[in-house]
């Protein structure tokens, strides 16, 4: 396997995860800014690697596999850290919904690929809206500090609930698209 630039960027994103965790727990006043900056860099690199793969015509099956894995790893790690730092049902419940959806849809995609029916469950606009709302909300909740008395964490939490709505809608869309194959192969 030849390492392409988009795949190298995806691997870089995975490598940022332990650095992000360390930054999140640093006992300094700037730690939340550092953690948010690392998360923002990882989020931006997700867009960059996909863009470069298309523009440079370096799309690969390994890259197609690794990219969503890298995304889900960073998102789930961020969610776990936020829930641990803010233990409440108002954060835990939407987090459970998001993580459960990610696991379920990933398993569905894998199963559909085994059945050679993966084209039935492609990324949709609502899935992209879900990802955008998730990443933006997590970024704000990681930073968490008010800016000029603007409650950044609470705004992030509002976007987090919007992400949950998109999460549920996108899961329903995926399940509806896959339902004929599920019925046929169950």
C-alpha positions in Angstrom: 0.0 0.0 0.0 1.3 3.4 -1.0 0.7 6.2 1.6 -1.1 9.1 0.0 -1.2 12.6 1.3 -4.9 12.3 2.3 -4.3 9.1 4.2 -1.3 10.7 5.9 -3.6 13.5 7.0 -6.1 11.0 8.3 -3.3 9.2 10.3 -2.2 12.6 11.6 -5.8 13.2 12.9 -5.7 9.9 14.7 -2.3 10.9 16.2 -3.8 14.1 17.5 -6.2 12.1 19.8 -3.7 11.4 22.7 -2.4 15.0 22.4 -5.9 16.3 22.6 -6.6 14.2 25.7 -3.4 15.4 27.4 -4.3 19.1 26.6 -7.8 18.6 27.9 -6.5 17.6 31.3 -3.6 20.0 31.6 -3.8 22.0 34.8 -3.3 25.4 33.2 -5.8 28.2 32.4 -5.0 27.9 28.7 -5.6 24.1 28.6 -9.2 24.4 27.2 -7.9 26.8 24.5 -5.2 24.3 23.5 -7.6 21.3 23.6 -10.2 23.3 21.5 -7.4 24.3 19.0 -6.3 20.6 18.6 -9.9 19.5 18.2 -10.5 22.3 15.6 -7.3 21.2 13.7 -8.5 17.6 13.7 -12.0 18.7 12.5 -10.5 20.9 9.7 -8.1 18.1 8.7 -11.2 15.9 8.1 -12.4 18.2 5.4 -8.9 18.7 4.0 -8.1 15.0 3.6 -11.5 14.4 1.8 -11.0 17.4 -0.5 -7.4 16.4 -1.3 -8.4 12.8 -2.0 -11.0 14.0 -4.6 -8.8 16.7 -6.2 -5.6 14.7 -6.3 -7.6 11.6 -7.3 -6.1 9.7 -4.4 -9.2 8.1 -3.1 -8.6 4.6 -1.9 -10.5 1.8 -0.2 -8.2 2.1 2.8 -8.7 5.8 3.0 -12.5 5.4 2.7 -12.3 2.9 5.6 -9.9 5.0 7.8 -11.4 8.4 7.4 -14.7 7.7 9.2 -12.8 5.6 11.8 -10.6 8.7 12.6 -13.7 10.9 12.8 -15.6 8.7 15.1 -12.5 8.1 17.4 -12.0 11.9 17.8 -15.7 12.6 18.3 -16.2 9.8 20.8 -13.1 10.7 22.8 -14.3 14.3 22.9 -17.8 13.2 24.1 -16.3 11.0 26.8 -14.1 13.8 28.1 -17.0 16.3 28.1 -19.3 13.9 29.9 -16.7 13.2 32.5 -16.0 16.9 33.0 -19.7 17.8 33.2 -21.5 14.8 34.7 -25.2 15.5 34.2 -28.1 13.7 32.5 -28.5 16.8 30.2 -25.1 15.9 28.7 -25.0 12.2 29.2 -28.3 11.4 27.5 -27.6 13.2 24.2 -24.1 11.7 24.3 -25.4 8.2 24.6 -27.8 8.8 21.6 -24.9 10.1 19.5 -22.5 7.3 20.4 -25.2 4.6 20.0 -26.1 6.0 16.5 -22.4 6.0 15.5 -21.9 2.4 16.5 -25.2 1.3 15.0 -24.7 3.0 11.6 -21.1 1.9 11.4 -22.2 -1.7 12.0 -25.0 -1.3 9.5 -22.5 0.0 6.9 -20.1 -2.9 7.5 -22.9 -5.4 7.2 -24.2 -3.8 4.0 -20.7 -3.8 2.6 -20.5 -7.6 3.3 -23.7 -8.0 1.4 -22.4 -5.8 -1.4 -25.2 -3.3 -0.8 -23.3 -0.4 0.7 -24.5 2.0 -2.0 -27.9 1.8 -0.3 -26.5 3.6 2.7 -24.4 6.5 1.5 -23.7 9.8 3.4 -26.6 12.2 3.0 -26.9 15.9 3.4 -28.5 15.4 6.9 -25.5 13.3 7.8 -23.2 16.1 6.9 -25.4 18.6 8.8 -25.2 16.2 11.8 -21.4 16.1 11.6 -21.1 19.9 11.3 -23.4 20.5 14.3 -21.6 17.8 16.3 -18.1 19.2 15.6 -19.1 22.8 16.2 -21.0 22.0 19.5 -18.1 19.9 20.8 -15.6 22.6 19.9 -17.6 25.1 21.9 -18.1 22.7 24.8 -14.4 21.9 24.9 -13.5 25.5 25.0 -16.3 26.1 27.6 -15.2 29.5 28.8 -17.5 32.6 28.4 -16.2 35.2 25.9 -17.3 38.7 26.8 -20.0 37.2 29.0 -21.3 35.1 26.1 -22.0 31.6 27.5 -19.9 29.5 25.1 -20.5 26.1 26.8 -24.3 26.7 26.8 -24.3 27.7 23.2 -22.4 24.6 22.4 -24.9 22.5 24.4 -27.7 24.0 22.3 -25.9 23.0 19.1 -25.3 19.6 20.7 -29.0 19.1 21.0 -29.4 20.2 17.4 -26.8 17.6 16.5 -28.9 15.0 18.4 -31.9 15.8 16.3 -29.8 15.5 13.1 -28.4 12.3 14.5 -31.8 10.7 15.0 -33.1 11.9 11.6 -30.0 10.6 9.8 -30.3 7.3 11.5 -33.9 6.9 10.4 -32.9 7.8 6.9 -30.1 5.2 6.9 -32.4 2.6 8.3 -35.1 3.3 5.8 -32.6 3.0 2.9 -31.3 -0.2 4.3 -34.6 -1.7 5.3 -35.2 -3.7 2.1 -31.8 -5.3 2.4 -32.3 -6.0 6.1 -35.7 -7.7 5.4 -34.3 -9.6 2.5 -31.3 -10.9 4.5 -32.8 -11.5 7.9 
